[in-house]
Amino acid sequence: MPRKLDRSMSFPELRREIVWSQSACEDERIPRGHEARFGQLLEEWVPLYFATLALEDAVIRADQAILAIDDRCDQHVDAFNLALVVVVNQDRRAPHYTLYFKEKPSRIKRPVLGEELTTLRGWLPLLARETDPRLQPFHALFAQDVADADAALLARTAAEKALRHSRAVGEIARYFDRVERVRDDVYAQIEQFRAQHPELGLPRGFAGQFFMKTPPRQLNEEQRRARAEAKARERAKKAEHKTKLRAARQRLREARRELAAFKR
């Protein structure tokens, strides 16, 4: 029997397996018809491949949305910090300041919608009771941030679950099952044909020639995409850090100017 397919292989790799067998089945030494069964699999492959790409795209879009919301949260944390510093007259040890910032703003911002989101959620009831008009607007800002972050995280979880489900028991898994059944059946029929026609002199193991012996010796599509995405994330992270650093320096200069004007 042909080897069992690796269910983690990419769709382009699976297509190569099918095309290989379809082409091999055009061999004039065997009855016609087997190549059409692989041709049918290729017709099914196209819409399913694009459906799979749509599932993967949904995960990528959710990741992008999460990073965008995280950046917005970071900007609001910085703005809130500056406003609160003015309210407490630059005294970062004041109870009003430490009520919100028990650690440096940079530490609060560090996780991507991790502890930062928990912190912002905890600020909401405190901000709802604020009487200082310089701080009151931040309640609406952070409430929107928390709502958008929750929605983005739920979207990513749903997208990842849909992709895992499709590979485990959904359309992708069922397609692999169909491919395996066709491969096994074609192998059995060719082997039976060889045994029934010894006059053709077909060698033992002849049926195995109609299937790829080993999987391709190269990174599959998912592995290549994962590597490219990792590199892209690293570049984006470095660029984001530089942007935030420049913005922080600009805000610091502005805060110093505001403080100098306030003292005058």
C-alpha positions in Angstrom: 0.0 0.0 0.0 1.2 3.6 -0.5 2.6 5.3 2.5 0.2 7.2 4.8 0.2 11.0 4.2 1.5 13.3 6.8 -1.6 15.3 7.9 0.5 18.3 8.7 1.8 18.7 5.2 0.8 21.9 3.3 -1.8 21.9 0.6 0.7 22.6 -2.1 2.7 19.5 -1.0 -0.5 17.5 -1.0 -1.3 18.7 -4.5 2.2 17.5 -5.7 1.4 14.1 -4.4 -1.9 14.0 -6.3 -0.4 15.4 -9.6 2.4 12.9 -9.4 0.0 10.0 -9.2 -2.3 11.4 -11.8 0.6 11.7 -14.3 1.9 8.2 -13.4 -1.5 6.7 -14.0 -1.3 7.7 -17.7 1.0 4.7 -18.1 -0.2 2.6 -21.0 0.6 -0.6 -19.2 -2.4 -0.3 -16.9 -6.1 0.2 -17.6 -7.3 3.8 -18.1 -9.5 5.6 -15.6 -7.3 5.9 -12.5 -5.9 9.3 -13.6 -9.5 10.7 -13.7 -9.9 9.9 -10.0 -6.9 11.9 -9.2 -8.1 14.6 -11.6 -11.3 14.8 -9.5 -9.3 15.3 -6.4 -7.4 18.2 -8.0 -10.7 19.9 -8.9 -11.7 19.6 -5.2 -8.3 20.9 -4.1 -8.7 24.4 -5.6 -11.7 25.7 -3.6 -10.6 24.0 -0.5 -7.1 25.5 -0.7 -8.6 29.0 -1.0 -10.9 28.3 1.9 -7.9 27.2 4.0 -6.1 30.4 3.0 -9.1 32.4 4.2 -8.9 30.6 7.6 -5.2 31.4 7.9 -5.8 35.0 6.8 -8.3 35.4 9.5 -5.6 34.5 12.1 -3.2 37.0 10.6 -5.8 39.7 10.5 -6.7 39.1 14.1 -3.0 39.3 15.1 -2.7 42.6 13.3 -5.8 44.0 15.0 -4.4 43.0 18.4 -1.1 44.7 17.8 -2.9 47.9 16.5 -5.1 48.0 19.6 -2.1 47.3 21.9 -0.3 50.3 20.3 -3.4 52.5 20.9 -3.6 51.3 24.5 0.1 52.2 25.0 -0.5 55.7 23.7 -3.4 56.2 26.0 -1.4 55.0 29.0 1.3 57.5 28.2 -1.2 60.3 27.8 -2.9 59.3 31.1 0.5 59.2 32.9 1.3 62.7 31.7 -2.1 64.0 32.8 -1.9 62.3 36.2 1.6 63.7 36.7 0.3 67.2 36.3 -2.6 66.5 38.6 -0.3 65.3 41.4 2.2 68.2 40.8 4.9 65.8 39.6 4.8 63.8 42.8 4.9 60.2 41.6 4.8 59.0 45.2 1.5 60.7 45.8 -1.3 58.2 46.7 -3.4 59.5 43.8 -0.6 58.6 41.4 0.3 55.2 42.9 -3.4 54.3 42.9 -3.0 53.8 39.2 0.7 53.4 38.6 2.0 50.8 41.0 4.9 50.3 38.6 6.4 52.3 35.8 4.3 53.0 32.7 6.8 51.2 30.5 6.3 48.0 32.5 2.5 48.3 32.2 2.8 48.6 28.5 5.2 45.8 27.9 2.9 42.8 27.5 0.9 42.7 24.3 -2.7 42.9 25.7 -1.7 40.7 28.6 -1.2 42.2 32.0 -1.7 45.6 30.4 -5.3 44.8 29.6 -5.9 43.5 33.1 -4.5 46.8 34.5 -6.7 48.9 32.2 -9.7 46.9 33.2 -8.9 47.6 36.9 -8.6 51.3 36.2 -12.2 51.6 34.9 -14.0 51.7 38.2 -11.4 54.1 39.6 -11.8 56.5 36.7 -15.5 56.3 36.9 -15.2 58.0 40.4 -12.7 60.6 39.3 -13.8 64.2 39.8 -10.9 65.9 38.2 -11.9 67.0 34.7 -8.4 66.4 33.4 -8.7 62.7 34.2 -12.4 62.0 33.5 -12.1 61.7 29.7 -9.8 58.7 30.1 -12.6 56.5 31.4 -14.3 56.5 28.0 -10.9 56.0 26.2 -9.9 53.0 28.3 -13.4 51.5 28.3 -13.3 51.5 24.5 -9.8 50.1 24.5 -10.8 47.2 26.8 -13.9 46.5 24.7 -11.9 46.5 21.4 -9.1 44.4 22.9 -11.6 41.8 24.2 -13.2 41.6 20.8 -9.9 41.2 19.0 -8.7 38.5 21.4 -12.0 36.6 20.9 -11.7 37.0 17.1 -8.2 35.5 17.2 -9.3 32.6 19.4 -12.2 31.9 17.1 -9.9 32.0 14.0 -7.4 29.7 15.4 -10.1 27.3 16.6 -11.7 27.2 13.1 -8.3 26.4 11.5 -7.5 23.7 14.0 -11.0 22.2 13.7 -10.7 22.1 9.9 -7.4 20.3 10.1 -8.5 17.9 12.8 -12.1 16.9 11.9 -13.4 19.5 9.4 -13.1 20.0 5.6 -9.3 19.6 5.5 -9.4 16.4 7.4 -12.2 15.0 5.3 -10.3 15.9 2.1 -7.2 14.0 3.4 -9.4 11.0 4.0 -10.7 11.1 0.4 -7.2 11.3 -0.9 -6.1 8.4 1.2 -9.0 6.3 0.1 -8.3 7.0 -3.6 -4.6 6.2 -3.2 -5.3 3.0 -1.4 -7.9 1.9 -3.8 -5.9 2.7 -6.9 -2.9 0.9 -5.5 -5.0 -2.2 -4.7 -6.5 -2.2 -8.3 -3.1 -1.9 -10.0 -1.6 -4.6 -7.8 -4.6 -6.9 -8.6 -4.2 -6.1 -12.3 -0.5 -7.0 -12.1 -1.2 -10.3 -10.4 -3.9 -11.2 -12.9 -1.7 -10.6 -15.9 1.7 -12.3 -15.3 2.2 -12.4 -19.1 3.0 -8.6 -18.9 6.0 -9.3 -16.7 5.2 -6.4 -14.4 7.6 -6.5 -11.3 6.6 -6.9 -7.7 6.0 -3.6 -6.2 4.9 -2.2 -9.5 1.9 -0.5 -7.9 4.2 1.5 -5.7 5.6 3.3 -8.8 2.4 5.3 -9.1 3.0 7.2 -5.8 5.7 9.5 -4.5 8.2 7.5 -2.5 9.1 10.2 0.0 7.6 13.6 0.8 9.4 16.6 -0.8 12.7 17.5 0.8 11.8 21.2 1.4 10.0 23.4 3.8 6.3 23.1 3.4 4.2 26.2 2.7 3.1 26.6 6.3 6.7 26.4 7.5 7.8 29.0 4.9 4.9 31.2 5.9 5.7 30.9 9.6 9.3 31.8 9.1 8.4 34.8 6.9 5.8 36.0 9.4 8.3 35.6 12.3 10.8 37.8 10.5 8.1 40.3 9.6 7.0 40.4 13.3 10.5 41.0 14.4 11.0 43.8 11.9 7.7 45.3 12.9 8.6 45.0 16.6 11.8 46.9 16.1 10.2 49.6 14.1 7.4 49.9 16.7 10.0 50.2 19.4 11.8 53.0 17.6 8.5 54.8 16.9 7.4 54.6 20.5 10.8 55.8 21.7 10.6 58.8 19.4 7.0 59.5 20.6 8.0 59.1 24.2 10.8 61.6 23.8 8.5 64.0 22.1 5.9 63.7 24.9 8.7 64.2 27.5 9.8 67.4 25.8 6.2 68.6 25.7 5.7 67.7 29.3 8.8 69.6 30.3 7.5 72.7 28.4 4.1 72.4 30.1 5.8 72.1 33.4 8.0 75.1 32.8 5.0 77.1 31.7 3.0 76.0 34.7 5.8 77.1 37.1 5.9 80.5 35.5 
